[in-house]
Amino acid sequence: MEDFESLFRIRLAREKDIPAIMEMTKEAFLKYKEASGCDHLDALNETYDDVKRDIENKIVLVAIDDGEYVGSVRVEIFPDKT
Protein backbone atom coordinates (compact mmCIF):
# COMPACT_ATOMS: atom_id res chain seq x y z
CA MET A 1 0.00 0.00 0.00
CA GLU A 2 1.21 3.48 -0.85
CA ASP A 3 2.09 5.98 1.86
CA PHE A 4 -0.98 8.24 1.78
CA GLU A 5 0.71 10.99 3.77
CA SER A 6 2.88 11.72 0.76
CA LEU A 7 0.03 12.05 -1.75
CA PHE A 8 -0.76 15.70 -1.05
CA ARG A 9 -0.51 18.39 1.60
CA ILE A 10 -3.53 20.07 3.19
CA ARG A 11 -3.37 23.51 4.74
CA LEU A 12 -5.57 26.47 5.58
CA ALA A 13 -6.32 28.61 2.55
CA ARG A 14 -4.83 32.08 2.19
CA GLU A 15 -5.83 34.98 0.00
CA LYS A 16 -3.18 34.02 -2.57
CA ASP A 17 -5.09 30.72 -3.07
CA ILE A 18 -8.31 32.40 -4.19
CA PRO A 19 -7.75 32.19 -7.97
CA ALA A 20 -7.02 28.46 -7.72
CA ILE A 21 -10.02 27.88 -5.43
CA MET A 22 -12.26 29.72 -7.89
CA GLU A 23 -10.92 27.68 -10.81
CA MET A 24 -11.42 24.35 -9.02
CA THR A 25 -14.92 25.37 -7.88
CA LYS A 26 -15.94 26.41 -11.37
CA GLU A 27 -14.61 23.19 -12.91
CA ALA A 28 -16.37 21.01 -10.34
CA PHE A 29 -19.70 22.80 -10.50
CA LEU A 30 -19.77 22.94 -14.31
CA LYS A 31 -19.43 19.14 -14.27
CA TYR A 32 -22.12 18.90 -11.60
CA LYS A 33 -24.42 21.22 -13.57
CA GLU A 34 -24.05 19.05 -16.66
CA ALA A 35 -24.63 15.80 -14.77
CA SER A 36 -27.54 17.05 -12.66
CA GLY A 37 -29.34 19.20 -15.19
CA CYS A 38 -29.54 22.10 -12.73
CA ASP A 39 -29.95 25.42 -14.47
CA HIS A 40 -28.61 27.70 -11.75
CA LEU A 41 -25.81 27.08 -9.28
CA ASP A 42 -24.68 29.95 -7.05
CA ALA A 43 -21.15 28.56 -6.94
CA LEU A 44 -20.72 29.39 -10.63
CA ASN A 45 -21.33 33.09 -9.90
CA GLU A 46 -18.97 33.31 -6.95
CA THR A 47 -16.65 36.32 -6.85
CA TYR A 48 -13.14 36.83 -5.52
CA ASP A 49 -14.65 38.71 -2.58
CA ASP A 50 -17.05 35.83 -1.84
CA VAL A 51 -14.14 33.41 -1.50
CA LYS A 52 -12.11 35.93 0.51
CA ARG A 53 -15.04 36.34 2.92
CA ASP A 54 -15.25 32.55 3.32
CA ILE A 55 -11.52 32.36 4.08
CA GLU A 56 -11.99 35.05 6.73
CA ASN A 57 -15.13 33.52 8.31
CA LYS A 58 -15.04 29.76 7.71
CA ILE A 59 -12.55 26.94 7.68
CA VAL A 60 -11.25 26.80 4.12
CA LEU A 61 -8.66 24.17 3.25
CA VAL A 62 -6.66 23.55 0.09
CA ALA A 63 -4.96 20.34 -0.98
CA ILE A 64 -1.71 20.69 -2.92
CA ASP A 65 0.25 17.97 -4.70
CA ASP A 66 3.72 18.75 -6.01
CA GLY A 67 2.89 22.48 -6.18
CA GLU A 68 -0.45 21.92 -7.96
CA TYR A 69 -3.82 22.58 -6.35
CA VAL A 70 -5.85 19.36 -6.34
CA GLY A 71 -8.78 20.24 -4.12
CA SER A 72 -10.42 22.56 -1.64
CA VAL A 73 -13.16 22.36 0.96
CA ARG A 74 -15.07 24.90 3.03
CA VAL A 75 -16.54 24.18 6.45
CA GLU A 76 -18.81 26.40 8.47
CA ILE A 77 -19.55 25.46 12.07
CA PHE A 78 -22.68 27.11 13.43
CA PRO A 79 -23.12 28.19 17.08
CA ASP A 80 -25.16 25.04 17.79
CA LYS A 81 -22.11 22.99 16.61
CA THR A 82 -23.79 21.75 13.40
PyMOL Python script that loads the backbone (N, CA, C, O; Angstrom):
from pymol import cmd

cmd.read_pdbstr("""\
ATOM      1  N   MET A   1       0.844  -1.184   0.000  1.00  0.00           N
ATOM      2  CA  MET A   1       0.000   0.000   0.000  1.00  0.00           C
ATOM      3  C   MET A   1       0.885   1.241   0.000  1.00  0.00           C
ATOM      4  O   MET A   1       1.924   1.283   0.659  1.00  0.00           O
ATOM      5  N   GLU A   2       0.462   2.226  -0.735  1.00  0.00           N
ATOM      6  CA  GLU A   2       1.207   3.479  -0.852  1.00  0.00           C
ATOM      7  C   GLU A   2       1.078   4.299   0.425  1.00  0.00           C
ATOM      8  O   GLU A   2       0.074   4.216   1.133  1.00  0.00           O
ATOM      9  N   ASP A   3       2.099   5.087   0.706  1.00  0.00           N
ATOM     10  CA  ASP A   3       2.091   5.977   1.855  1.00  0.00           C
ATOM     11  C   ASP A   3       1.196   7.173   1.551  1.00  0.00           C
ATOM     12  O   ASP A   3       1.602   8.070   0.811  1.00  0.00           O
ATOM     13  N   PHE A   4      -0.016   7.204   2.110  1.00  0.00           N
ATOM     14  CA  PHE A   4      -0.979   8.239   1.782  1.00  0.00           C
ATOM     15  C   PHE A   4      -0.573   9.613   2.282  1.00  0.00           C
ATOM     16  O   PHE A   4      -1.042  10.618   1.748  1.00  0.00           O
ATOM     17  N   GLU A   5       0.280   9.688   3.286  1.00  0.00           N
ATOM     18  CA  GLU A   5       0.710  10.994   3.768  1.00  0.00           C
ATOM     19  C   GLU A   5       1.494  11.748   2.710  1.00  0.00           C
ATOM     20  O   GLU A   5       1.574  12.976   2.762  1.00  0.00           O
ATOM     21  N   SER A   6       2.067  11.051   1.765  1.00  0.00           N
ATOM     22  CA  SER A   6       2.882  11.717   0.763  1.00  0.00           C
ATOM     23  C   SER A   6       2.102  12.074  -0.504  1.00  0.00           C
ATOM     24  O   SER A   6       2.678  12.629  -1.439  1.00  0.00           O
ATOM     25  N   LEU A   7       0.801  11.766  -0.552  1.00  0.00           N
ATOM     26  CA  LEU A   7       0.029  12.052  -1.750  1.00  0.00           C
ATOM     27  C   LEU A   7      -0.185  13.548  -1.963  1.00  0.00           C
ATOM     28  O   LEU A   7      -0.001  14.039  -3.077  1.00  0.00           O
ATOM     29  N   PHE A   8      -0.563  14.268  -0.935  1.00  0.00           N
ATOM     30  CA  PHE A   8      -0.755  15.700  -1.048  1.00  0.00           C
ATOM     31  C   PHE A   8      -0.703  16.322   0.336  1.00  0.00           C
ATOM     32  O   PHE A   8      -0.766  15.631   1.353  1.00  0.00           O
ATOM     33  N   ARG A   9      -0.585  17.644   0.351  1.00  0.00           N
ATOM     34  CA  ARG A   9      -0.514  18.389   1.601  1.00  0.00           C
ATOM     35  C   ARG A   9      -1.786  19.216   1.725  1.00  0.00           C
ATOM     36  O   ARG A   9      -2.264  19.783   0.743  1.00  0.00           O
ATOM     37  N   ILE A  10      -2.326  19.283   2.922  1.00  0.00           N
ATOM     38  CA  ILE A  10      -3.527  20.066   3.190  1.00  0.00           C
ATOM     39  C   ILE A  10      -3.154  21.175   4.166  1.00  0.00           C
ATOM     40  O   ILE A  10      -2.472  20.952   5.166  1.00  0.00           O
ATOM     41  N   ARG A  11      -3.624  22.376   3.843  1.00  0.00           N
ATOM     42  CA  ARG A  11      -3.373  23.507   4.738  1.00  0.00           C
ATOM     43  C   ARG A  11      -4.531  24.492   4.657  1.00  0.00           C
ATOM     44  O   ARG A  11      -5.361  24.420   3.751  1.00  0.00           O
ATOM     45  N   LEU A  12      -4.575  25.411   5.612  1.00  0.00           N
ATOM     46  CA  LEU A  12      -5.574  26.471   5.580  1.00  0.00           C
ATOM     47  C   LEU A  12      -5.335  27.346   4.355  1.00  0.00           C
ATOM     48  O   LEU A  12      -4.195  27.641   3.998  1.00  0.00           O
ATOM     49  N   ALA A  13      -6.417  27.750   3.725  1.00  0.00           N
ATOM     50  CA  ALA A  13      -6.318  28.610   2.548  1.00  0.00           C
ATOM     51  C   ALA A  13      -5.920  30.025   2.953  1.00  0.00           C
ATOM     52  O   ALA A  13      -6.224  30.496   4.049  1.00  0.00           O
ATOM     53  N   ARG A  14      -5.226  30.683   2.023  1.00  0.00           N
ATOM     54  CA  ARG A  14      -4.830  32.077   2.187  1.00  0.00           C
ATOM     55  C   ARG A  14      -5.367  32.858   0.991  1.00  0.00           C
ATOM     56  O   ARG A  14      -5.825  32.275   0.008  1.00  0.00           O
ATOM     57  N   GLU A  15      -5.303  34.161   1.088  1.00  0.00           N
ATOM     58  CA  GLU A  15      -5.828  34.983  -0.001  1.00  0.00           C
ATOM     59  C   GLU A  15      -5.152  34.654  -1.330  1.00  0.00           C
ATOM     60  O   GLU A  15      -5.803  34.700  -2.374  1.00  0.00           O
ATOM     61  N   LYS A  16      -3.882  34.329  -1.314  1.00  0.00           N
ATOM     62  CA  LYS A  16      -3.183  34.020  -2.565  1.00  0.00           C
ATOM     63  C   LYS A  16      -3.736  32.765  -3.252  1.00  0.00           C
ATOM     64  O   LYS A  16      -3.469  32.539  -4.433  1.00  0.00           O
ATOM     65  N   ASP A  17      -4.501  31.951  -2.524  1.00  0.00           N
ATOM     66  CA  ASP A  17      -5.085  30.720  -3.074  1.00  0.00           C
ATOM     67  C   ASP A  17      -6.412  30.964  -3.794  1.00  0.00           C
ATOM     68  O   ASP A  17      -6.922  30.064  -4.461  1.00  0.00           O
ATOM     69  N   ILE A  18      -6.967  32.147  -3.673  1.00  0.00           N
ATOM     70  CA  ILE A  18      -8.315  32.404  -4.193  1.00  0.00           C
ATOM     71  C   ILE A  18      -8.457  32.094  -5.682  1.00  0.00           C
ATOM     72  O   ILE A  18      -9.424  31.427  -6.051  1.00  0.00           O
ATOM     73  N   PRO A  19      -7.560  32.534  -6.553  1.00  0.00           N
ATOM     74  CA  PRO A  19      -7.746  32.195  -7.968  1.00  0.00           C
ATOM     75  C   PRO A  19      -7.820  30.688  -8.222  1.00  0.00           C
ATOM     76  O   PRO A  19      -8.632  30.237  -9.031  1.00  0.00           O
ATOM     77  N   ALA A  20      -6.988  29.912  -7.544  1.00  0.00           N
ATOM     78  CA  ALA A  20      -7.019  28.455  -7.721  1.00  0.00           C
ATOM     79  C   ALA A  20      -8.309  27.863  -7.157  1.00  0.00           C
ATOM     80  O   ALA A  20      -8.887  26.960  -7.761  1.00  0.00           O
ATOM     81  N   ILE A  21      -8.764  28.358  -6.015  1.00  0.00           N
ATOM     82  CA  ILE A  21     -10.016  27.875  -5.433  1.00  0.00           C
ATOM     83  C   ILE A  21     -11.171  28.159  -6.388  1.00  0.00           C
ATOM     84  O   ILE A  21     -12.028  27.301  -6.604  1.00  0.00           O
ATOM     85  N   MET A  22     -11.192  29.351  -6.953  1.00  0.00           N
ATOM     86  CA  MET A  22     -12.261  29.716  -7.886  1.00  0.00           C
ATOM     87  C   MET A  22     -12.229  28.826  -9.127  1.00  0.00           C
ATOM     88  O   MET A  22     -13.276  28.408  -9.621  1.00  0.00           O
ATOM     89  N   GLU A  23     -11.043  28.540  -9.625  1.00  0.00           N
ATOM     90  CA  GLU A  23     -10.921  27.682 -10.808  1.00  0.00           C
ATOM     91  C   GLU A  23     -11.409  26.264 -10.515  1.00  0.00           C
ATOM     92  O   GLU A  23     -12.152  25.688 -11.310  1.00  0.00           O
ATOM     93  N   MET A  24     -10.996  25.701  -9.380  1.00  0.00           N
ATOM     94  CA  MET A  24     -11.424  24.348  -9.018  1.00  0.00           C
ATOM     95  C   MET A  24     -12.934  24.292  -8.795  1.00  0.00           C
ATOM     96  O   MET A  24     -13.593  23.341  -9.216  1.00  0.00           O
ATOM     97  N   THR A  25     -13.479  25.314  -8.132  1.00  0.00           N
ATOM     98  CA  THR A  25     -14.918  25.367  -7.876  1.00  0.00           C
ATOM     99  C   THR A  25     -15.689  25.424  -9.183  1.00  0.00           C
ATOM    100  O   THR A  25     -16.667  24.699  -9.365  1.00  0.00           O
ATOM    101  N   LYS A  26     -15.253  26.278 -10.085  1.00  0.00           N
ATOM    102  CA  LYS A  26     -15.940  26.406 -11.367  1.00  0.00           C
ATOM    103  C   LYS A  26     -15.905  25.087 -12.136  1.00  0.00           C
ATOM    104  O   LYS A  26     -16.923  24.645 -12.668  1.00  0.00           O
ATOM    105  N   GLU A  27     -14.736  24.466 -12.192  1.00  0.00           N
ATOM    106  CA  GLU A  27     -14.606  23.195 -12.910  1.00  0.00           C
ATOM    107  C   GLU A  27     -15.536  22.132 -12.314  1.00  0.00           C
ATOM    108  O   GLU A  27     -16.229  21.424 -13.045  1.00  0.00           O
ATOM    109  N   ALA A  28     -15.543  22.031 -11.000  1.00  0.00           N
ATOM    110  CA  ALA A  28     -16.366  21.010 -10.340  1.00  0.00           C
ATOM    111  C   ALA A  28     -17.854  21.264 -10.550  1.00  0.00           C
ATOM    112  O   ALA A  28     -18.609  20.337 -10.844  1.00  0.00           O
ATOM    113  N   PHE A  29     -18.277  22.517 -10.399  1.00  0.00           N
ATOM    114  CA  PHE A  29     -19.704  22.804 -10.501  1.00  0.00           C
ATOM    115  C   PHE A  29     -20.207  22.822 -11.937  1.00  0.00           C
ATOM    116  O   PHE A  29     -21.394  22.590 -12.166  1.00  0.00           O
ATOM    117  N   LEU A  30     -19.350  23.089 -12.906  1.00  0.00           N
ATOM    118  CA  LEU A  30     -19.765  22.936 -14.306  1.00  0.00           C
ATOM    119  C   LEU A  30     -20.043  21.465 -14.612  1.00  0.00           C
ATOM    120  O   LEU A  30     -21.007  21.142 -15.306  1.00  0.00           O
ATOM    121  N   LYS A  31     -19.203  20.582 -14.096  1.00  0.00           N
ATOM    122  CA  LYS A  31     -19.432  19.144 -14.273  1.00  0.00           C
ATOM    123  C   LYS A  31     -20.716  18.715 -13.562  1.00  0.00           C
ATOM    124  O   LYS A  31     -21.506  17.939 -14.100  1.00  0.00           O
ATOM    125  N   TYR A  32     -20.914  19.231 -12.343  1.00  0.00           N
ATOM    126  CA  TYR A  32     -22.122  18.904 -11.596  1.00  0.00           C
ATOM    127  C   TYR A  32     -23.363  19.411 -12.321  1.00  0.00           C
ATOM    128  O   TYR A  32     -24.372  18.711 -12.406  1.00  0.00           O
ATOM    129  N   LYS A  33     -23.282  20.641 -12.847  1.00  0.00           N
ATOM    130  CA  LYS A  33     -24.416  21.225 -13.574  1.00  0.00           C
ATOM    131  C   LYS A  33     -24.796  20.352 -14.761  1.00  0.00           C
ATOM    132  O   LYS A  33     -25.975  20.092 -15.000  1.00  0.00           O
ATOM    133  N   GLU A  34     -23.799  19.906 -15.497  1.00  0.00           N
ATOM    134  CA  GLU A  34     -24.049  19.049 -16.658  1.00  0.00           C
ATOM    135  C   GLU A  34     -24.670  17.715 -16.251  1.00  0.00           C
ATOM    136  O   GLU A  34     -25.614  17.245 -16.886  1.00  0.00           O
ATOM    137  N   ALA A  35     -24.149  17.120 -15.212  1.00  0.00           N
ATOM    138  CA  ALA A  35     -24.625  15.803 -14.774  1.00  0.00           C
ATOM    139  C   ALA A  35     -26.011  15.875 -14.133  1.00  0.00           C
ATOM    140  O   ALA A  35     -26.818  14.958 -14.287  1.00  0.00           O
ATOM    141  N   SER A  36     -26.282  16.958 -13.418  1.00  0.00           N
ATOM    142  CA  SER A  36     -27.539  17.051 -12.665  1.00  0.00           C
ATOM    143  C   SER A  36     -28.673  17.700 -13.450  1.00  0.00           C
ATOM    144  O   SER A  36     -29.847  17.488 -13.148  1.00  0.00           O
ATOM    145  N   GLY A  37     -28.320  18.481 -14.445  1.00  0.00           N
ATOM    146  CA  GLY A  37     -29.342  19.196 -15.194  1.00  0.00           C
ATOM    147  C   GLY A  37     -29.824  20.461 -14.512  1.00  0.00           C
ATOM    148  O   GLY A  37     -30.781  21.084 -14.970  1.00  0.00           O
ATOM    149  N   CYS A  38     -29.175  20.852 -13.423  1.00  0.00           N
ATOM    150  CA  CYS A  38     -29.540  22.096 -12.734  1.00  0.00           C
ATOM    151  C   CYS A  38     -29.236  23.287 -13.639  1.00  0.00           C
ATOM    152  O   CYS A  38     -28.202  23.331 -14.305  1.00  0.00           O
ATOM    153  N   ASP A  39     -30.147  24.241 -13.649  1.00  0.00           N
ATOM    154  CA  ASP A  39     -29.946  25.425 -14.472  1.00  0.00           C
ATOM    155  C   ASP A  39     -29.129  26.500 -13.774  1.00  0.00           C
ATOM    156  O   ASP A  39     -28.366  27.218 -14.421  1.00  0.00           O
ATOM    157  N   HIS A  40     -29.280  26.616 -12.477  1.00  0.00           N
ATOM    158  CA  HIS A  40     -28.614  27.699 -11.750  1.00  0.00           C
ATOM    159  C   HIS A  40     -27.887  27.142 -10.526  1.00  0.00           C
ATOM    160  O   HIS A  40     -28.476  26.452  -9.694  1.00  0.00           O
ATOM    161  N   LEU A  41     -26.609  27.456 -10.439  1.00  0.00           N
ATOM    162  CA  LEU A  41     -25.808  27.081  -9.276  1.00  0.00           C
ATOM    163  C   LEU A  41     -25.064  28.327  -8.812  1.00  0.00           C
ATOM    164  O   LEU A  41     -24.270  28.896  -9.560  1.00  0.00           O
ATOM    165  N   ASP A  42     -25.322  28.748  -7.579  1.00  0.00           N
ATOM    166  CA  ASP A  42     -24.682  29.955  -7.054  1.00  0.00           C
ATOM    167  C   ASP A  42     -23.159  29.888  -7.111  1.00  0.00           C
ATOM    168  O   ASP A  42     -22.500  30.908  -7.311  1.00  0.00           O
ATOM    169  N   ALA A  43     -22.611  28.720  -6.941  1.00  0.00           N
ATOM    170  CA  ALA A  43     -21.146  28.564  -6.942  1.00  0.00           C
ATOM    171  C   ALA A  43     -20.518  29.030  -8.249  1.00  0.00           C
ATOM    172  O   ALA A  43     -19.358  29.441  -8.267  1.00  0.00           O
ATOM    173  N   LEU A  44     -21.267  28.969  -9.332  1.00  0.00           N
ATOM    174  CA  LEU A  44     -20.723  29.393 -10.628  1.00  0.00           C
ATOM    175  C   LEU A  44     -20.679  30.910 -10.773  1.00  0.00           C
ATOM    176  O   LEU A  44     -20.056  31.425 -11.701  1.00  0.00           O
ATOM    177  N   ASN A  45     -21.329  31.625  -9.873  1.00  0.00           N
ATOM    178  CA  ASN A  45     -21.332  33.091  -9.900  1.00  0.00           C
ATOM    179  C   ASN A  45     -20.512  33.696  -8.765  1.00  0.00           C
ATOM    180  O   ASN A  45     -20.581  34.900  -8.517  1.00  0.00           O
ATOM    181  N   GLU A  46     -19.750  32.875  -8.090  1.00  0.00           N
ATOM    182  CA  GLU A  46     -18.971  33.311  -6.949  1.00  0.00           C
ATOM    183  C   GLU A  46     -17.872  34.293  -7.370  1.00  0.00           C
ATOM    184  O   GLU A  46     -17.231  34.116  -8.406  1.00  0.00           O
ATOM    185  N   THR A  47     -17.667  35.311  -6.565  1.00  0.00           N
ATOM    186  CA  THR A  47     -16.647  36.317  -6.846  1.00  0.00           C
ATOM    187  C   THR A  47     -15.416  36.113  -5.972  1.00  0.00           C
ATOM    188  O   THR A  47     -15.430  35.337  -5.017  1.00  0.00           O
ATOM    189  N   TYR A  48     -14.366  36.822  -6.320  1.00  0.00           N
ATOM    190  CA  TYR A  48     -13.142  36.827  -5.522  1.00  0.00           C
ATOM    191  C   TYR A  48     -13.484  37.204  -4.075  1.00  0.00           C
ATOM    192  O   TYR A  48     -13.029  36.562  -3.128  1.00  0.00           O
ATOM    193  N   ASP A  49     -14.293  38.254  -3.927  1.00  0.00           N
ATOM    194  CA  ASP A  49     -14.652  38.713  -2.581  1.00  0.00           C
ATOM    195  C   ASP A  49     -15.470  37.681  -1.806  1.00  0.00           C
ATOM    196  O   ASP A  49     -15.349  37.591  -0.584  1.00  0.00           O
ATOM    197  N   ASP A  50     -16.296  36.907  -2.500  1.00  0.00           N
ATOM    198  CA  ASP A  50     -17.049  35.828  -1.842  1.00  0.00           C
ATOM    199  C   ASP A  50     -16.101  34.809  -1.225  1.00  0.00           C
ATOM    200  O   ASP A  50     -16.271  34.402  -0.076  1.00  0.00           O
ATOM    201  N   VAL A  51     -15.102  34.403  -1.999  1.00  0.00           N
ATOM    202  CA  VAL A  51     -14.140  33.414  -1.503  1.00  0.00           C
ATOM    203  C   VAL A  51     -13.310  34.015  -0.377  1.00  0.00           C
ATOM    204  O   VAL A  51     -13.056  33.353   0.629  1.00  0.00           O
ATOM    205  N   LYS A  52     -12.889  35.258  -0.538  1.00  0.00           N
ATOM    206  CA  LYS A  52     -12.113  35.935   0.510  1.00  0.00           C
ATOM    207  C   LYS A  52     -12.901  35.972   1.817  1.00  0.00           C
ATOM    208  O   LYS A  52     -12.352  35.710   2.887  1.00  0.00           O
ATOM    209  N   ARG A  53     -14.183  36.296   1.725  1.00  0.00           N
ATOM    210  CA  ARG A  53     -15.040  36.339   2.921  1.00  0.00           C
ATOM    211  C   ARG A  53     -15.123  34.953   3.575  1.00  0.00           C
ATOM    212  O   ARG A  53     -15.095  34.843   4.800  1.00  0.00           O
ATOM    213  N   ASP A  54     -15.226  33.906   2.762  1.00  0.00           N
ATOM    214  CA  ASP A  54     -15.250  32.548   3.316  1.00  0.00           C
ATOM    215  C   ASP A  54     -13.939  32.230   4.026  1.00  0.00           C
ATOM    216  O   ASP A  54     -13.953  31.639   5.106  1.00  0.00           O
ATOM    217  N   ILE A  55     -12.815  32.611   3.441  1.00  0.00           N
ATOM    218  CA  ILE A  55     -11.519  32.357   4.083  1.00  0.00           C
ATOM    219  C   ILE A  55     -11.447  33.075   5.430  1.00  0.00           C
ATOM    220  O   ILE A  55     -10.875  32.555   6.388  1.00  0.00           O
ATOM    221  N   GLU A  56     -12.025  34.264   5.494  1.00  0.00           N
ATOM    222  CA  GLU A  56     -11.991  35.046   6.734  1.00  0.00           C
ATOM    223  C   GLU A  56     -12.966  34.534   7.790  1.00  0.00           C
ATOM    224  O   GLU A  56     -12.740  34.734   8.983  1.00  0.00           O
ATOM    225  N   ASN A  57     -14.062  33.868   7.363  1.00  0.00           N
ATOM    226  CA  ASN A  57     -15.127  33.518   8.314  1.00  0.00           C
ATOM    227  C   ASN A  57     -15.399  32.034   8.487  1.00  0.00           C
ATOM    228  O   ASN A  57     -16.139  31.647   9.391  1.00  0.00           O
ATOM    229  N   LYS A  58     -14.823  31.205   7.649  1.00  0.00           N
ATOM    230  CA  LYS A  58     -15.043  29.762   7.714  1.00  0.00           C
ATOM    231  C   LYS A  58     -13.701  29.046   7.731  1.00  0.00           C
ATOM    232  O   LYS A  58     -12.647  29.676   7.640  1.00  0.00           O
ATOM    233  N   ILE A  59     -13.750  27.753   7.845  1.00  0.00           N
ATOM    234  CA  ILE A  59     -12.552  26.941   7.677  1.00  0.00           C
ATOM    235  C   ILE A  59     -12.479  26.590   6.196  1.00  0.00           C
ATOM    236  O   ILE A  59     -13.347  25.893   5.670  1.00  0.00           O
ATOM    237  N   VAL A  60     -11.445  27.076   5.536  1.00  0.00           N
ATOM    238  CA  VAL A  60     -11.248  26.795   4.122  1.00  0.00           C
ATOM    239  C   VAL A  60      -9.877  26.132   3.985  1.00  0.00           C
ATOM    240  O   VAL A  60      -8.852  26.689   4.379  1.00  0.00           O
ATOM    241  N   LEU A  61      -9.891  24.935   3.420  1.00  0.00           N
ATOM    242  CA  LEU A  61      -8.655  24.170   3.251  1.00  0.00           C
ATOM    243  C   LEU A  61      -8.362  23.979   1.769  1.00  0.00           C
ATOM    244  O   LEU A  61      -9.274  23.899   0.946  1.00  0.00           O
ATOM    245  N   VAL A  62      -7.074  23.907   1.443  1.00  0.00           N
ATOM    246  CA  VAL A  62      -6.664  23.552   0.090  1.00  0.00           C
ATOM    247  C   VAL A  62      -5.755  22.333   0.173  1.00  0.00           C
ATOM    248  O   VAL A  62      -5.007  22.157   1.135  1.00  0.00           O
ATOM    249  N   ALA A  63      -5.837  21.500  -0.851  1.00  0.00           N
ATOM    250  CA  ALA A  63      -4.961  20.343  -0.981  1.00  0.00           C
ATOM    251  C   ALA A  63      -4.013  20.618  -2.147  1.00  0.00           C
ATOM    252  O   ALA A  63      -4.446  21.024  -3.226  1.00  0.00           O
ATOM    253  N   ILE A  64      -2.721  20.395  -1.920  1.00  0.00           N
ATOM    254  CA  ILE A  64      -1.706  20.692  -2.920  1.00  0.00           C
ATOM    255  C   ILE A  64      -0.818  19.465  -3.109  1.00  0.00           C
ATOM    256  O   ILE A  64      -0.345  18.868  -2.142  1.00  0.00           O
ATOM    257  N   ASP A  65      -0.604  19.104  -4.363  1.00  0.00           N
ATOM    258  CA  ASP A  65       0.250  17.967  -4.701  1.00  0.00           C
ATOM    259  C   ASP A  65       1.343  18.446  -5.641  1.00  0.00           C
ATOM    260  O   ASP A  65       1.068  18.870  -6.763  1.00  0.00           O
ATOM    261  N   ASP A  66       2.568  18.376  -5.184  1.00  0.00           N
ATOM    262  CA  ASP A  66       3.718  18.748  -6.011  1.00  0.00           C
ATOM    263  C   ASP A  66       3.536  20.148  -6.598  1.00  0.00           C
ATOM    264  O   ASP A  66       3.814  20.371  -7.777  1.00  0.00           O
ATOM    265  N   GLY A  67       3.065  21.094  -5.771  1.00  0.00           N
ATOM    266  CA  GLY A  67       2.887  22.475  -6.183  1.00  0.00           C
ATOM    267  C   GLY A  67       1.612  22.763  -6.955  1.00  0.00           C
ATOM    268  O   GLY A  67       1.370  23.909  -7.334  1.00  0.00           O
ATOM    269  N   GLU A  68       0.790  21.747  -7.198  1.00  0.00           N
ATOM    270  CA  GLU A  68      -0.449  21.924  -7.955  1.00  0.00           C
ATOM    271  C   GLU A  68      -1.644  21.758  -7.029  1.00  0.00           C
ATOM    272  O   GLU A  68      -1.701  20.821  -6.232  1.00  0.00           O
ATOM    273  N   TYR A  69      -2.593  22.675  -7.141  1.00  0.00           N
ATOM    274  CA  TYR A  69      -3.821  22.577  -6.352  1.00  0.00           C
ATOM    275  C   TYR A  69      -4.641  21.393  -6.867  1.00  0.00           C
ATOM    276  O   TYR A  69      -4.875  21.260  -8.068  1.00  0.00           O
ATOM    277  N   VAL A  70      -5.070  20.543  -5.946  1.00  0.00           N
ATOM    278  CA  VAL A  70      -5.845  19.363  -6.338  1.00  0.00           C
ATOM    279  C   VAL A  70      -7.201  19.299  -5.647  1.00  0.00           C
ATOM    280  O   VAL A  70      -7.988  18.391  -5.918  1.00  0.00           O
ATOM    281  N   GLY A  71      -7.484  20.243  -4.765  1.00  0.00           N
ATOM    282  CA  GLY A  71      -8.783  20.240  -4.117  1.00  0.00           C
ATOM    283  C   GLY A  71      -8.913  21.338  -3.084  1.00  0.00           C
ATOM    284  O   GLY A  71      -7.925  21.922  -2.638  1.00  0.00           O
ATOM    285  N   SER A  72     -10.150  21.606  -2.714  1.00  0.00           N
ATOM    286  CA  SER A  72     -10.425  22.555  -1.635  1.00  0.00           C
ATOM    287  C   SER A  72     -11.758  22.177  -0.989  1.00  0.00           C
ATOM    288  O   SER A  72     -12.595  21.504  -1.591  1.00  0.00           O
ATOM    289  N   VAL A  73     -11.924  22.622   0.230  1.00  0.00           N
ATOM    290  CA  VAL A  73     -13.160  22.362   0.963  1.00  0.00           C
ATOM    291  C   VAL A  73     -13.401  23.540   1.893  1.00  0.00           C
ATOM    292  O   VAL A  73     -12.463  24.156   2.400  1.00  0.00           O
ATOM    293  N   ARG A  74     -14.676  23.841   2.105  1.00  0.00           N
ATOM    294  CA  ARG A  74     -15.069  24.904   3.035  1.00  0.00           C
ATOM    295  C   ARG A  74     -15.996  24.311   4.085  1.00  0.00           C
ATOM    296  O   ARG A  74     -16.906  23.542   3.776  1.00  0.00           O
ATOM    297  N   VAL A  75     -15.742  24.688   5.338  1.00  0.00           N
ATOM    298  CA  VAL A  75     -16.541  24.177   6.449  1.00  0.00           C
ATOM    299  C   VAL A  75     -16.996  25.363   7.282  1.00  0.00           C
ATOM    300  O   VAL A  75     -16.202  26.235   7.634  1.00  0.00           O
ATOM    301  N   GLU A  76     -18.271  25.381   7.586  1.00  0.00           N
ATOM    302  CA  GLU A  76     -18.806  26.402   8.474  1.00  0.00           C
ATOM    303  C   GLU A  76     -19.447  25.694   9.654  1.00  0.00           C
ATOM    304  O   GLU A  76     -20.326  24.850   9.484  1.00  0.00           O
ATOM    305  N   ILE A  77     -18.998  26.045  10.851  1.00  0.00           N
ATOM    306  CA  ILE A  77     -19.553  25.458  12.068  1.00  0.00           C
ATOM    307  C   ILE A  77     -20.441  26.517  12.716  1.00  0.00           C
ATOM    308  O   ILE A  77     -19.980  27.603  13.068  1.00  0.00           O
ATOM    309  N   PHE A  78     -21.708  26.186  12.865  1.00  0.00           N
ATOM    310  CA  PHE A  78     -22.681  27.114  13.434  1.00  0.00           C
ATOM    311  C   PHE A  78     -22.613  27.096  14.954  1.00  0.00           C
ATOM    312  O   PHE A  78     -22.056  26.165  15.536  1.00  0.00           O
ATOM    313  N   PRO A  79     -23.171  28.112  15.603  1.00  0.00           N
ATOM    314  CA  PRO A  79     -23.124  28.192  17.079  1.00  0.00           C
ATOM    315  C   PRO A  79     -23.658  26.936  17.773  1.00  0.00           C
ATOM    316  O   PRO A  79     -23.201  26.595  18.864  1.00  0.00           O
ATOM    317  N   ASP A  80     -24.623  26.242  17.149  1.00  0.00           N
ATOM    318  CA  ASP A  80     -25.159  25.043  17.788  1.00  0.00           C
ATOM    319  C   ASP A  80     -24.313  23.797  17.467  1.00  0.00           C
ATOM    320  O   ASP A  80     -24.733  22.667  17.716  1.00  0.00           O
ATOM    321  N   LYS A  81     -23.107  24.031  16.906  1.00  0.00           N
ATOM    322  CA  LYS A  81     -22.112  22.991  16.608  1.00  0.00           C
ATOM    323  C   LYS A  81     -22.515  22.081  15.443  1.00  0.00           C
ATOM    324  O   LYS A  81     -21.992  20.973  15.322  1.00  0.00           O
ATOM    325  N   THR A  82     -23.424  22.528  14.597  1.00  0.00           N
ATOM    326  CA  THR A  82     -23.787  21.745  13.405  1.00  0.00           C
ATOM    327  C   THR A  82     -23.067  22.287  12.189  1.00  0.00           C
ATOM    328  O   THR A  82     -23.238  21.765  11.087  1.00  0.00           O
TER     329      THR A  82
END
""", "prot")
cmd.dss("prot")
cmd.show_as("cartoon", "prot")
cmd.util.cbc("prot")
cmd.orient("prot")
